[in-house]
Amino acid sequence: MMGAQDPGREGIDGRRLGFSSLVLVLAITAGAATGSRALAQSQEPARCAFSDTLPEFPRIEVCAFAGAYRDSSSIGRPRACWRHYQSAPPDSIQERPRTITVRFRRDRRIEARPDFGGYRIYRVVNRPDTTQTTLIRRYSRQAGDERTWSFSIVDTSDLGAHPNFMCDGQVVHDSLVTFIDPDSNGNFVRVCRVVDQIGRCLTRDSVIKLIAPPGPHDGFRTWYSVTIEKRNTTEATYEDLFVPDLTGKLGPCRDPSDPTTCPNLNNRAYSLSQAVEPTPGPTPNLERVGVVPNPFRAGEFWDQTGAHELHFINLPPRATIRIYTVAGDLVARLDHNDRIRDFERWDLKNQRGRDVASGIYVYRVESDAFEFQDRFIVIR
């Protein structure tokens, strides 16, 4: 799924918990139906707060959020340029596990350059280390890659301050690209239609197939970055466009007289999105609430140094989580209010901001008139 549109048209308390109240509540249902619904939050991520000013070359504005965003360009419309885009339907965010929507704004000035070869979308999980990113999609203007580009084309006959996007001779407004991970990811490659047991091709004909890497994982922080691909010249290199940093923003040039020794402004860290976590959506059944990982062991591969955390999962849209010692002392309180994410993270710190010690802890989840209790273990 992918589409585009013009951004101008979118618009602590210290209570103790007595042992008499440590009762496990079973088979509790909090109501509140789940499923696809419109996002009801103060900052609706489906719209994405793109700036009114033109982005600084070569930085691409990127926005990401959990769920699958749907607009009318993906509902019974022809794919050419998405020129029939009208507006987002009433329920524009579909809650789905392992799904993230990425939106970015096309740059007319960049696309008008003769060395523009397309856009490249990268993904990195768990920590924003751009050396570990995975290329998951190319929107390419390279020869032979026409099937990856379904947007309009910049009118190079009139390169003013704000050149038009054109489709079939008409001005269109499709400057926002919508990418759904994993629906839209992968690369088109030519593969043999019939192969033998060891992979040798048995026929001369072939087919074009979309090869996609695994999708994002629920509850893991995920970042996305969009870079500009360099148009191929004599060789099909398919590499990022090199834009030397002559300002020193990213660091000094090794040789001030040679721009090729400068850092590349068109890099994955320069346009990195905010972290987002895919989620299956809130659940109304408190009996499914849990803690992961349990037991928590410091130093595991998913645990970031100096940033320990665990997740309370399968939460309803609104809930209060209180964490106690087995003696009944309140350690921390978390207020969950999220119609998209089904989990809340805890940094394993008490109300004074200090790391909690190893031991057994009791947590209580309260939602409306219902509550649920259980235990988890911390091992330092």
LUMSEFI-529878 format. One record per residue: residue in one letter; x, y, z of N, C-alpha, C in turn. Coordinates in steps of 0.1 Angstrom, whole numbers. Layout:
REM LUMSEFI-529878
NODE|A|X|Y|Z|X|Y|Z|X|Y|Z
...
//
This chain:
REM LUMSEFI-529878
NODE|M|8|-12|0|0|0|0|9|12|0
NODE|M|6|22|-9|13|34|-8|5|45|-15
NODE|G|6|57|-10|-2|68|-16|5|81|-13
NODE|A|0|92|-18|6|105|-15|-5|116|-16
NODE|Q|-2|127|-10|-12|138|-11|-4|151|-7
NODE|D|-11|162|-9|-4|175|-6|-6|178|8
NODE|P|4|182|16|3|185|30|-6|197|32
NODE|G|-7|206|23|-16|218|24|-30|215|24
NODE|R|-34|203|21|-48|199|20|-52|190|31
NODE|E|-43|188|41|-47|179|53|-50|188|65
NODE|G|-47|189|61|-47|196|73|-37|188|84
NODE|I|21|109|426|29|99|434|24|99|449
NODE|D|19|88|449|15|88|463|23|77|470
NODE|G|21|77|484|29|67|492|20|57|498
NODE|R|9|53|493|1|43|499|7|29|500
NODE|R|3|21|510|8|8|512|-3|-2|507
NODE|L|1|-13|502|-9|-23|498|-9|-34|508
NODE|G|-20|-36|515|-21|-47|525|-22|-60|518
NODE|F|-18|-71|525|-18|-84|520|-33|-89|518
NODE|S|-42|-83|526|-56|-87|525|-62|-83|512
NODE|S|-56|-73|505|-62|-69|493|-55|-75|481
NODE|L|-45|-84|483|-38|-91|472|-46|-102|467
NODE|V|-57|-99|460|-66|-109|455|-65|-110|440
NODE|L|-63|-121|434|-63|-122|420|-76|-123|414
NODE|V|-79|-113|405|-93|-112|399|-92|-119|386
NODE|L|-100|-129|384|-100|-137|372|-112|-134|362
NODE|A|-110|-137|349|-120|-135|339|-127|-122|340
NODE|I|-119|-111|340|-124|-98|340|-124|-92|326
NODE|T|-135|-86|323|-136|-80|310|-140|-65|312
NODE|A|-133|-56|305|-135|-42|308|-144|-36|297
NODE|G|-149|-43|288|-158|-38|277|-150|-32|266
NODE|A|-155|-21|261|-147|-13|250|-143|-22|239
NODE|A|-151|-22|228|-148|-30|217|-135|-26|210
NODE|T|-128|-36|204|-116|-33|197|-118|-34|182
NODE|G|-108|-31|174|-109|-31|160|-104|-19|154
NODE|S|-108|-17|141|-104|-4|134|-112|7|139
NODE|R|-105|18|142|-112|30|147|-104|42|144
NODE|A|-110|54|144|-102|66|142|-94|69|155
NODE|L|-83|75|153|-75|79|164|-80|91|171
NODE|A|-82|90|184|-88|101|192|-78|106|202
NODE|Q|-68|113|197|-58|118|206|-56|133|202
NODE|S|-49|140|211|-47|154|209|-38|157|197
NODE|Q|-29|148|194|-20|149|183|-22|137|174
NODE|E|-30|139|164|-33|127|155|-22|124|146
NODE|P|-15|113|147|-3|110|139|-6|108|124
NODE|A|-19|104|121|-23|102|107|-20|115|99
NODE|R|-21|127|105|-19|139|98|-4|143|97
NODE|C|3|139|107|18|142|108|20|158|107
NODE|A|27|163|117|29|177|117|41|181|109
NODE|F|40|181|96|50|186|87|51|201|87
NODE|S|63|206|86|65|221|87|60|227|75
NODE|D|57|240|76|52|248|65|63|253|56
NODE|T|75|253|61|86|258|53|92|246|45
NODE|L|99|249|35|106|239|26|117|233|34
NODE|P|119|220|33|130|213|41|143|217|35
NODE|E|153|216|44|167|219|40|173|208|33
NODE|F|178|210|21|184|200|13|196|194|20
NODE|P|197|180|20|189|170|14|180|163|25
NODE|R|177|170|36|169|164|46|155|161|42
NODE|I|150|149|45|136|145|42|128|144|55
NODE|E|117|151|55|108|150|67|101|137|68
NODE|V|103|130|79|97|116|81|89|115|93
NODE|C|77|109|92|68|107|103|64|92|104
NODE|A|64|86|116|60|72|117|51|70|129
NODE|F|42|61|128|32|58|139|27|44|137
NODE|A|22|38|148|17|24|148|4|23|141
NODE|G|2|12|134|-11|10|127|-9|12|112
NODE|A|-20|9|104|-19|10|90|-28|22|86
NODE|Y|-22|32|81|-30|44|76|-36|41|63
NODE|R|-49|45|61|-55|43|48|-61|56|43
NODE|D|-58|59|30|-64|70|24|-72|66|12
NODE|S|-80|74|5|-88|70|-5|-80|66|-18
NODE|S|-68|69|-19|-60|65|-30|-58|50|-30
NODE|S|-60|43|-19|-58|29|-18|-71|21|-19
NODE|I|-82|28|-21|-95|22|-21|-101|23|-35
NODE|G|-99|13|-43|-105|12|-56|-101|23|-66
NODE|R|-89|27|-65|-84|38|-74|-73|33|-83
NODE|P|-71|39|-95|-60|35|-103|-47|40|-96
NODE|R|-36|33|-99|-23|35|-92|-16|47|-98
NODE|A|-19|51|-111|-11|62|-117|-12|75|-110
NODE|C|-1|79|-103|0|92|-97|-9|94|-85
NODE|W|-18|85|-82|-28|87|-71|-35|100|-74
NODE|R|-37|104|-86|-43|117|-89|-58|118|-85
NODE|H|-64|107|-81|-78|108|-77|-79|109|-62
NODE|Y|-68|112|-55|-69|113|-41|-79|123|-37
NODE|Q|-88|120|-27|-98|129|-22|-95|133|-7
NODE|S|-96|123|2|-93|126|16|-93|112|23
NODE|A|-88|113|36|-88|101|44|-102|96|47
NODE|P|-105|84|47|-118|79|52|-120|82|67
NODE|P|-132|81|72|-134|84|86|-125|76|96
NODE|D|-124|63|94|-115|55|102|-102|53|94
NODE|S|-93|62|96|-81|62|88|-70|54|93
NODE|I|-70|49|106|-59|41|111|-65|27|115
NODE|Q|-60|17|108|-64|4|111|-54|-2|121
NODE|E|-58|-7|132|-50|-13|142|-46|-27|138
NODE|R|-33|-29|136|-29|-43|133|-16|-46|140
NODE|P|-13|-58|144|0|-61|150|11|-61|139
NODE|R|23|-58|144|35|-57|136|33|-49|123
NODE|T|27|-37|125|24|-28|114|27|-14|118
NODE|I|35|-7|109|38|7|112|36|15|99
NODE|T|31|27|100|29|36|88|40|46|89
NODE|V|47|48|77|57|58|76|53|68|65
NODE|R|53|81|68|49|91|58|61|101|57
NODE|F|64|105|45|74|115|43|70|124|31
NODE|R|76|136|32|72|147|22|83|147|11
NODE|R|78|146|-1|86|147|-13|92|161|-14
NODE|D|104|162|-20|110|175|-22|111|178|-37
NODE|R|103|188|-41|103|191|-56|116|195|-61
NODE|R|124|203|-54|137|207|-58|146|196|-60
NODE|I|146|186|-51|154|174|-52|151|166|-64
NODE|E|138|164|-66|134|155|-77|136|162|-91
NODE|A|138|175|-91|141|182|-104|156|181|-107
NODE|R|164|176|-98|179|175|-101|181|164|-111
NODE|P|191|166|-120|194|155|-129|200|143|-123
NODE|D|206|144|-110|212|133|-104|203|126|-94
NODE|F|190|130|-94|180|123|-85|176|109|-91
NODE|G|178|99|-82|175|86|-87|163|79|-79
NODE|G|158|86|-69|147|81|-61|149|82|-47
NODE|Y|140|76|-39|140|76|-24|143|62|-19
NODE|R|150|62|-8|153|49|-1|148|49|13
NODE|I|141|39|17|136|38|31|143|28|39
NODE|Y|149|32|50|157|23|59|149|21|72
NODE|R|152|10|78|146|7|91|156|1|101
NODE|V|156|5|114|165|0|124|156|-2|136
NODE|V|159|-13|144|151|-18|155|160|-18|168
NODE|N|153|-14|179|159|-15|192|167|-3|197
NODE|R|175|2|188|183|14|191|186|21|178
NODE|P|187|35|178|189|43|166|203|42|161
NODE|D|209|30|158|222|29|153|221|27|138
NODE|T|224|38|131|222|38|116|232|29|109
NODE|T|242|24|115|251|14|109|244|0|108
NODE|Q|233|-1|115|226|-14|116|212|-14|108
NODE|T|210|-3|100|198|-2|93|196|-12|81
NODE|T|184|-15|78|180|-24|67|173|-16|56
NODE|L|177|-17|44|170|-11|33|157|-19|30
NODE|I|145|-13|32|133|-21|30|124|-16|18
NODE|R|128|-5|12|120|-1|1|127|10|-7
NODE|R|126|9|-20|131|19|-29|120|25|-38
NODE|Y|118|38|-39|109|44|-49|119|50|-59
NODE|S|120|43|-70|132|45|-79|128|52|-92
NODE|R|136|61|-97|135|67|-110|145|62|-119
NODE|Q|152|51|-115|162|45|-124|156|37|-135
NODE|A|163|36|-146|159|29|-158|156|14|-154
NODE|G|145|9|-158|141|-4|-154|133|-6|-141
NODE|D|133|5|-133|126|4|-120|112|12|-121
NODE|E|106|13|-132|94|21|-133|83|16|-124
NODE|R|82|3|-122|71|-2|-114|72|2|-100
NODE|T|83|7|-95|84|12|-81|80|26|-79
NODE|W|77|33|-90|74|48|-89|59|50|-94
NODE|S|50|53|-86|36|55|-90|31|69|-86
NODE|F|41|78|-86|38|92|-82|39|101|-94
NODE|S|36|114|-92|37|124|-103|52|127|-106
NODE|I|54|135|-116|67|139|-120|68|154|-119
NODE|V|80|159|-114|82|174|-113|82|180|-127
NODE|D|75|191|-129|75|198|-142|89|206|-143
NODE|T|98|200|-150|111|206|-152|111|218|-161
NODE|S|100|220|-168|100|232|-178|98|245|-171
NODE|D|94|244|-158|91|257|-150|97|254|-136
NODE|L|110|256|-134|116|253|-121|117|266|-113
NODE|G|106|271|-109|105|282|-100|108|278|-86
NODE|A|104|286|-76|106|283|-62|98|271|-58
NODE|H|87|269|-65|78|258|-61|72|251|-73
NODE|P|80|243|-80|76|237|-93|65|227|-90
NODE|N|57|225|-101|45|217|-99|48|202|-101
NODE|F|39|194|-95|39|180|-97|29|178|-109
NODE|M|33|170|-119|24|168|-130|21|153|-133
NODE|C|9|151|-137|5|137|-141|-5|138|-152
NODE|D|-2|132|-163|-10|132|-175|-13|146|-180
NODE|G|-3|155|-178|-5|169|-183|-13|178|-173
NODE|Q|-16|173|-162|-24|180|-152|-16|182|-139
NODE|V|-18|194|-132|-11|196|-119|-18|188|-109
NODE|V|-11|180|-101|-16|172|-90|-10|176|-77
NODE|H|-15|170|-66|-10|173|-53|-8|160|-45
NODE|D|3|154|-47|6|142|-41|20|142|-35
NODE|S|23|152|-27|36|154|-21|39|146|-9
NODE|L|29|140|-3|31|131|9|30|117|5
NODE|V|41|109|8|41|95|4|38|87|17
NODE|T|29|77|15|25|69|26|30|55|24
NODE|F|38|50|33|44|37|32|40|28|44
NODE|I|34|16|41|30|7|52|40|-4|54
NODE|D|46|-5|65|55|-16|68|48|-27|76
NODE|P|46|-39|71|54|-45|60|47|-46|47
NODE|D|34|-40|46|27|-42|33|35|-37|21
NODE|S|42|-26|22|48|-19|11|63|-22|9
NODE|N|69|-30|18|83|-31|18|88|-41|9
NODE|G|101|-42|7|107|-51|-2|112|-45|-15
NODE|N|118|-53|-23|123|-49|-36|119|-58|-47
NODE|F|116|-53|-59|112|-61|-70|124|-67|-77
NODE|V|124|-80|-78|136|-87|-84|130|-97|-94
NODE|R|139|-100|-104|135|-110|-114|140|-124|-109
NODE|V|130|-133|-109|133|-147|-104|129|-157|-115
NODE|C|135|-168|-115|132|-179|-125|118|-185|-121
NODE|R|110|-188|-131|97|-194|-128|97|-208|-123
NODE|V|106|-216|-128|107|-230|-124|122|-233|-121
NODE|V|124|-239|-109|138|-242|-104|138|-257|-100
NODE|D|150|-263|-100|151|-277|-95|154|-277|-80
NODE|Q|157|-288|-74|158|-290|-60|170|-282|-54
NODE|I|180|-279|-63|192|-272|-58|192|-258|-63
NODE|G|181|-253|-68|179|-239|-72|183|-235|-86
NODE|R|186|-245|-94|190|-242|-108|177|-239|-116
NODE|C|178|-229|-125|167|-225|-133|164|-236|-144
NODE|L|152|-240|-146|149|-250|-156|141|-245|-168
NODE|T|138|-232|-168|131|-225|-179|138|-212|-182
NODE|R|135|-207|-194|141|-195|-198|133|-183|-194
NODE|D|120|-185|-191|112|-173|-187|113|-170|-172
NODE|S|110|-158|-168|111|-154|-154|100|-145|-150
NODE|V|98|-143|-137|88|-134|-132|94|-124|-123
NODE|I|87|-112|-121|91|-102|-112|84|-104|-99
NODE|K|92|-105|-88|86|-109|-75|91|-98|-65
NODE|L|82|-95|-55|85|-86|-45|91|-94|-33
NODE|I|104|-91|-30|111|-98|-20|111|-89|-8
NODE|A|105|-92|3|104|-83|15|111|-89|27
NODE|P|118|-81|34|124|-85|47|113|-87|57
NODE|P|116|-94|69|106|-95|79|101|-82|84
NODE|G|88|-82|88|82|-69|93|86|-65|107
NODE|P|82|-54|112|86|-50|125|79|-59|136
NODE|H|84|-58|148|80|-67|159|73|-58|169
NODE|D|62|-64|175|54|-56|185|62|-53|197
NODE|G|61|-40|201|67|-36|214|82|-32|213
NODE|F|88|-34|201|102|-30|199|103|-16|193
NODE|R|111|-8|199|113|6|193|118|4|179
NODE|T|112|12|170|116|11|155|118|25|150
NODE|W|128|27|142|131|40|136|132|38|121
NODE|Y|128|49|114|129|49|99|136|61|94
NODE|S|143|60|83|150|71|77|148|70|62
NODE|V|147|82|55|146|83|41|158|90|35
NODE|T|164|85|26|176|91|19|173|92|4
NODE|I|181|100|-3|180|102|-17|190|93|-25
NODE|E|184|86|-34|193|77|-42|199|84|-54
NODE|K|211|81|-57|218|88|-68|214|81|-81
NODE|R|211|89|-92|208|83|-104|221|76|-110
NODE|N|219|64|-115|230|57|-121|235|64|-134
NODE|T|248|63|-136|254|68|-148|259|57|-157
NODE|T|272|55|-157|278|44|-165|276|31|-158
NODE|E|275|30|-145|274|18|-138|261|18|-129
NODE|A|255|6|-128|243|5|-119|247|3|-105
NODE|T|251|14|-98|256|13|-85|245|14|-74
NODE|Y|234|20|-77|222|21|-68|227|26|-54
NODE|E|234|37|-53|239|42|-40|233|55|-36
NODE|D|235|58|-23|229|71|-18|237|83|-25
NODE|L|230|93|-28|236|105|-34|245|111|-24
NODE|F|257|115|-28|267|122|-20|265|137|-20
NODE|V|262|143|-8|260|157|-6|270|162|4
NODE|P|281|167|0|292|171|10|287|181|20
NODE|D|290|179|33|286|188|43|297|199|44
NODE|L|295|211|38|304|222|38|302|231|50
NODE|T|292|228|58|289|237|69|295|232|82
NODE|G|299|220|83|305|214|95|295|209|105
NODE|K|282|208|101|272|203|109|275|189|115
NODE|L|279|181|106|282|167|109|296|164|113
NODE|G|305|174|111|319|173|114|328|179|104
NODE|P|340|180|106|349|187|97|353|178|85
NODE|C|357|184|74|362|177|63|377|173|66
NODE|R|380|161|61|394|157|63|404|166|56
NODE|D|399|171|44|407|180|36|398|191|32
NODE|P|399|203|38|390|214|35|389|218|21
NODE|S|400|215|13|400|219|-1|394|209|-10
NODE|D|390|197|-4|384|186|-12|370|182|-6
NODE|P|359|186|-13|346|183|-8|343|168|-6
NODE|T|350|160|-14|348|146|-13|352|140|0
NODE|T|360|147|8|364|142|21|355|147|32
NODE|C|344|154|29|335|159|39|324|148|42
NODE|P|318|149|54|307|140|57|296|141|47
NODE|N|288|131|45|277|131|36|264|136|43
NODE|L|258|147|39|246|152|45|234|143|42
NODE|N|235|136|31|224|127|27|227|113|34
NODE|N|225|113|47|228|101|55|216|97|63
NODE|R|216|85|68|204|79|74|201|86|88
NODE|A|211|91|94|209|97|107|203|111|106
NODE|Y|205|118|95|200|132|93|185|132|92
NODE|S|178|122|87|163|122|85|157|111|94
NODE|L|163|107|105|158|96|113|145|101|120
NODE|S|134|92|119|122|95|125|122|94|140
NODE|Q|111|97|147|110|95|161|107|80|163
NODE|A|111|74|174|109|60|177|94|57|177
NODE|V|90|45|172|76|41|173|76|26|175
NODE|E|66|21|182|65|7|185|52|1|179
NODE|P|53|-9|171|41|-15|165|34|-23|177
NODE|T|21|-24|175|13|-30|186|0|-36|180
NODE|P|-5|-47|186|-18|-53|181|-30|-44|185
NODE|G|-28|-34|193|-39|-26|198|-44|-30|211
NODE|P|-51|-21|219|-55|-24|232|-65|-36|233
NODE|T|-65|-43|244|-74|-54|246|-83|-51|258
NODE|P|-96|-55|258|-105|-51|269|-104|-61|280
NODE|N|-97|-73|278|-97|-83|288|-84|-82|297
NODE|L|-86|-78|309|-75|-76|319|-68|-89|322
NODE|E|-75|-101|320|-69|-113|323|-57|-116|314
NODE|R|-56|-109|303|-44|-111|294|-33|-102|297
NODE|V|-34|-93|307|-23|-84|311|-11|-92|315
NODE|G|1|-88|311|13|-95|315|25|-86|316
NODE|V|36|-91|320|49|-84|321|59|-91|312
NODE|V|66|-84|304|77|-90|296|89|-81|296
NODE|P|102|-86|298|104|-100|301|102|-103|316
NODE|N|98|-115|319|96|-119|332|102|-133|334
NODE|P|113|-135|341|119|-125|349|128|-115|341
NODE|F|129|-103|346|138|-93|340|152|-96|344
NODE|R|161|-98|334|176|-100|337|184|-88|331
NODE|A|190|-81|339|198|-70|333|210|-75|325
NODE|G|212|-69|314|224|-73|305|220|-82|294
NODE|E|207|-85|292|203|-93|281|205|-85|268
NODE|F|205|-91|256|208|-85|244|199|-74|240
NODE|W|186|-75|244|176|-64|241|177|-52|250
NODE|D|184|-53|261|184|-43|271|195|-33|268
NODE|Q|192|-20|267|202|-10|264|209|-6|277
NODE|T|222|-4|276|230|0|287|225|14|293
NODE|G|222|14|306|217|26|312|203|29|309
NODE|A|196|21|302|182|24|299|173|11|300
NODE|H|174|5|312|167|-8|314|152|-5|314
NODE|E|144|-15|309|130|-13|309|123|-27|307
NODE|L|110|-27|312|102|-39|309|88|-33|305
NODE|H|80|-42|299|67|-37|294|56|-44|301
NODE|F|45|-37|304|32|-42|308|24|-43|295
NODE|I|20|-55|291|14|-57|278|-1|-61|279
NODE|N|-8|-60|268|-22|-64|266|-31|-55|275
NODE|L|-28|-42|275|-35|-33|284|-48|-28|276
NODE|P|-58|-23|283|-69|-16|277|-65|-2|274
NODE|P|-74|6|267|-70|19|264|-66|28|275
NODE|R|-73|27|287|-70|35|299|-68|25|311
NODE|A|-57|27|318|-54|19|330|-44|26|339
NODE|T|-44|22|351|-34|27|361|-27|14|366
NODE|I|-14|15|366|-5|4|370|2|8|382
NODE|R|1|1|393|9|3|405|18|-9|408
NODE|I|30|-5|412|40|-16|414|44|-15|429
NODE|Y|44|-27|436|46|-28|450|57|-38|453
NODE|T|64|-36|464|72|-47|470|63|-57|476
NODE|V|69|-69|479|61|-79|485|56|-75|499
NODE|A|63|-65|505|59|-60|518|48|-50|517
NODE|G|44|-47|504|32|-38|502|36|-23|501
NODE|D|49|-20|499|53|-6|497|52|-2|483
NODE|L|46|9|480|44|14|466|58|18|460
NODE|V|61|12|449|74|15|443|72|25|432
NODE|A|62|24|423|60|33|412|46|32|407
NODE|R|41|42|400|28|43|395|29|47|380
NODE|L|22|40|371|22|44|357|8|46|353
NODE|D|5|57|346|-8|60|340|-8|57|325
NODE|H|-16|48|321|-17|44|307|-29|50|301
NODE|N|-27|58|290|-39|64|283|-35|64|268
NODE|D|-38|53|261|-34|52|247|-44|43|240
NODE|R|-50|48|229|-59|41|221|-53|32|210
NODE|I|-40|34|209|-32|26|198|-23|16|204
NODE|R|-15|19|214|-5|10|219|-12|1|230
NODE|D|-9|-11|231|-14|-20|241|-5|-23|253
NODE|F|6|-14|254|16|-17|264|20|-4|270
NODE|E|27|-5|282|33|7|289|46|2|294
NODE|R|57|11|291|70|7|296|73|13|309
NODE|W|82|6|317|86|10|330|102|9|330
NODE|D|108|20|335|123|20|334|130|14|346
NODE|L|122|6|355|127|0|366|133|9|377
NODE|K|127|21|378|131|31|388|120|33|397
NODE|N|123|36|410|112|39|420|108|54|419
NODE|Q|100|58|428|95|72|427|105|82|430
NODE|R|117|78|435|128|88|437|137|88|426
NODE|G|135|80|415|143|79|403|155|70|405
NODE|R|155|61|415|166|52|417|162|38|412
NODE|D|172|31|407|170|17|402|165|8|413
NODE|V|155|0|410|150|-9|420|159|-21|421
NODE|A|159|-27|433|168|-39|436|162|-52|430
NODE|S|170|-62|430|165|-75|426|155|-80|436
NODE|G|145|-87|431|135|-92|440|122|-95|433
NODE|I|112|-99|441|98|-101|436|90|-89|438
NODE|Y|82|-85|428|74|-73|429|59|-77|425
NODE|V|50|-70|431|36|-72|428|31|-60|420
NODE|Y|23|-62|409|17|-51|402|2|-53|401
NODE|R|-5|-41|402|-19|-41|401|-23|-32|390
NODE|V|-32|-37|381|-37|-29|370|-52|-26|372
NODE|E|-55|-14|372|-69|-9|374|-74|-2|362
NODE|S|-86|-7|358|-93|0|346|-108|0|349
NODE|D|-113|13|350|-127|15|354|-130|8|367
NODE|A|-140|-2|367|-143|-9|379|-136|-22|381
NODE|F|-127|-25|372|-120|-38|372|-105|-36|376
NODE|E|-100|-47|381|-85|-47|385|-80|-61|383
NODE|F|-66|-61|382|-59|-74|380|-46|-73|387
NODE|Q|-42|-84|393|-29|-84|400|-21|-97|397
NODE|D|-8|-95|397|1|-106|395|15|-102|400
NODE|R|25|-110|398|39|-107|402|49|-109|391
NODE|F|60|-102|393|72|-104|383|85|-104|391
NODE|I|96|-108|385|109|-109|392|119|-100|385
NODE|V|127|-93|392|138|-85|387|151|-91|392
NODE|I|160|-94|383|173|-100|386|184|-90|381
NODE|R|191|-84|390|202|-75|386|215|-82|383
//
